Structure formats: C-alpha cells, structure tokens
Amino acid sequence: MPGEHRDFSGQRDDEEFLFVFRRHIIAMRKGFYCFLGPFAISSIPPLFFSQYMWVFWFPVVGFVVGFVLFSYFYIMWYYTYFIVSSQRIRQVTQKGFFGKLKEMLLGKAIDDDLYEELEELLIQSDIGMNMTMQLVEELEKSVSRKKLKTSEQIYDELKELLKAKLIYNDENSTKLKLQDGKLNILLVVGVNGVGKTTSIGKIAKKLKDSGKKVIIGAGDTFRAAAIEQVEEWGKRTGVEVVKQAHGSDPAAVIFDTVKTAKNRGFDVAILDTAGRLHNKRDLMKELEKINKIIREQSGETDFETLLVIDSTTGQNGLEQARIFNEIVDLTGIILTKFDGTAKGGIIFPITEELKKPIKFIGVGEGIEDLREFDTKEFVEAMFD
C-alpha cells in the first residue's frame, strides 16, 4: 500500500518457521506409522473373541505401546532429519555452500531421505521455500522420467534445472545496453548498505577503461558520507563527479548531471540515488521525479535502471526487488557480496519471479571484482 512502511526483517523468520514445521510433520508422519502397527494388531482379537472380557485390554495395551513407540521414533527421526543434518549443512555452508554440494549428494541412495536433505540444503542457501519445493518436485519428476539411478546423475540434473531458472540471463540480456554516438543513462537504485555506491564506482572504472567518457551524479544526498564516497571513487577512477551539498534535493543533482553530460558530450552518465526513503510512497514520488528529469534532459525514454541487491540478505533481497520492480521499470540486477562465504541462492527466485537479468555480480572487494554475469560460468563455479 502507498505510504506503508516495509519491514524486511521477518522474511527469513517465516522461511525458517515453514522449514521447521515441515520437519515436524515428517517426523510425526513416520512416528504415526510406528503407533499404528501395534494399535491395529491389538485391535484384532476383540473382533474374534468378544466373549472374553479380558481381550478388550489388548487395544489399550496396543495404544500404550504404540504411543511409546511414536514418542521414541518421533524424537529420533526429528533429531536425525533436522538437528544432525542441519549441523552437517552448517559445516558445509562454512566451506562454501554450493561448492560443497557434492558432499551432500554423491554416493547416496535415491530415496526420500536424499530429497529431504536436499530440500534443507536449498532452503538454507536462500533459494527460499517456494522455489525449493518447485525444484525438488521438478527433480523428482526428471528422475522418474529419465530413469536416473545414481546420485551422480541427480547432481548433474540439478545443475541443469538451476541453469534453466536463469533463462532470462542470456548473452544479450546481461550486457549493458549502450549505444555509440549518444548519451547513455545508468540509473542505479537500492537500499542503503547493499554496495550501491561501490558498484557505481566499479562500473565507472570498467566503462572508462573500455574507452567511454563517463560522469557520475552523486544523487544520494541523504546518507552521511555518501557524496564523499562517490567523490573518492571519482578520484580513484579518474571520472568526473557532479554533486551538491548534503541534504539537497537528489532530483537537482540528477538534473545537473544529465544536463552536463548532454552538453559536454559524455557517453555514459551513472546516477546514484537515495536508499533511505522510509516508505513506498516517498520512494515512488522521488523516482518518478528523477525519471521525468532524465527523460526531459536527455531526450531518451529507454535507459538502464539497475537494482543493487546484497546477496547475503537472502529473502529480504527478494522482497526489496519486488518493491522496486513495482515502482520503476527495472532492466537488470547487480548482485553484490557474492564471495566464497555467501550462499547467494537468492539469485534464482529473483530472476525467476522478476524475469530480469543479472547484469553484474560482485565477488570481492577489489576494483576488478565486479564481473559481468555469465550463466554457464556462474553455475559451473557454484558446483565446482
């Protein structure tokens, strides 16, 4: 709703609750089978020997025995499927999540236990509950249809399914849409703390090194030290920066930047934006004003609008992407902080739901560590 304050903090709690609840249901189901056997068997004698009163104690005894077995096996299965496997998965996560997937899959029998452990692995990778259920269901169907017999084959099939989820990331869509002989606009949006300004600096460096004349607009006039951070990147990369005083109107900075870029023949103008607007209504009003200024000053209606997402924020990142996608016409995603410790599974639900390509992926702190996204290379590196 317009004006609604959006709190992303509960998103992961919901995922974890659903996951724990599902594990309880699995343990209860298996425990129920242990209860049902003794109780069902003990209920047979009264059907045939009803003339003896003592036989009616059989169901009572069967119920008690079944309940004891249910309690014992429920605790045992819950511990086995949730506590122990979670500990193992946390150990794998610390090593690098997808890179150690082989340790979880290879050499195991294809059974319910394998699929359940895979579900847990995918959920904890930030792929999310919905996509995890979808992936496991598709995998089970593929295994049945292709008559796969080994966990090695399942491993390869899972790789193909994950590649398919990145269908919107072909070679053309992941490239920045830049045209020679005209001013190209890159509007960069995202909440505070995701690496937005750093990404802008690294993109500016890439474009300048490729021979482009680049200018940056320090449009985040609200965040403390944001302007100074952009200026520092300008010095490091040799790129001109347009700025105004802290607290000034961001739209005025965008106006000056685009006008300067147009008048002085720049090839690319990269525009930073504020990430601290408190609600959807304010964000919408600010970005609508900025978009209007860009169109009027540049004469262009088709330009890149890139959303920066921190890959370590998990499902919160997906919620941010949904909101920004409602407000502006996003043309791509920049996924930051995707290094060896990041789980980064959020990339799959974002591209699947938003149907937007990943343009860049940040794999480290260095100035060269923002890389153009390559689907095949990405998936192979995940499973390496």
C-alpha positions, 0 to 999 in steps of 0.5 A: 500500500502507498505510504506503508512502511516495509519491514524486511526483517521477518522474511527469513523468520517465516522461511525458517518457521515453514522449514521447521514445521515441515520437519515436524510433520515428517517426523510425526508422519513416520512416528504415526506409522510406528503407533499404528502397527501395534494399535491395529494388531491389538485391535484384532482379537476383540473382533474374534473373541468378544466373549472374553472380557479380558481381550478388550485390554489388548487395544489399550495395551496396543495404544500404550505401546504404540504411543511409546513407540511414536514418542521414541521414533518421533524424537529420533527421526526429528533429531536425525532429519533436522538437528544432525543434518542441519549441523552437517549443512552448517559445516558445509555452508562454512566451506562454501555452500554450493561448492560443497554440494557434492558432499551432500549428494554423491554416493547416496541412495535415491530415496526420500531421505536424499530429497529431504536433505536436499530440500534443507540444503536449498532452503538454507542457501536462500533459494527460499521455500517456494522455489525449493519445493518447485525444484525438488518436485521438478527433480523428482519428476526428471528422475522418474522420467529419465530413469536416473539411478545414481546420485551422480546423475541427480547432481548433474540434473540439478545443475541443469534445472538451476541453469534453466531458472536463469533463462532470462540471463542470456548473452544479450540480456546481461550486457549493458545496453549502450549505444555509440554516438549518444548519451547513455543513462545508468540509473542505479537504485537500492537500499542503503548498505547493499554496495550501491555506491561501490558498484557505481564506482566499479562500473565507472572504472570498467566503462572508462577503461573500455574507452567511454567518457563517463560522469557520475551524479552523486544523487544520494544526498541523504546518507552521511558520507555518501557524496564523499564516497562517490567523490573518492571513487571519482578520484580513484577512477579518474571520472568526473563527479557532479554533486551538491551539498548534503541534504539537497534535493537528489532530483537537482543533482540528477538534473545537473548531471544529465544536463552536463553530460548532454552538453559536454558530450559524455557517453555514459552518465551513472546516477546514484540515488537515495536508499533511505526513503522510509516508505513506498510512497516517498520512494515512488514520488522521488523516482518518478521525479528523477525519471521525468528529469532524465527523460526531459534532459536527455531526450531518451525514454529507454535507459538502464535502471539497475537494482543493487541487491546484497546477496547475503540478505537472502529473502529480504533481497527478494522482497526489496526487488519486488518493491522496486520492480513495482515502482520503476521499470527495472532492466537488470540486477547487480548482485553484490557480496557474492564471495566464497562465504555467501550462499547467494541462492537468492539469485534464482527466485529473483530472476525467476519471479522478476524475469530480469537479468543479472547484469553484474555480480560482485565477488570481492572487494577489489576494483576488478571484482565486479564481473559481468554475469555469465550463466554457464560460468556462474553455475559451473563455479557454484558446483565446482 
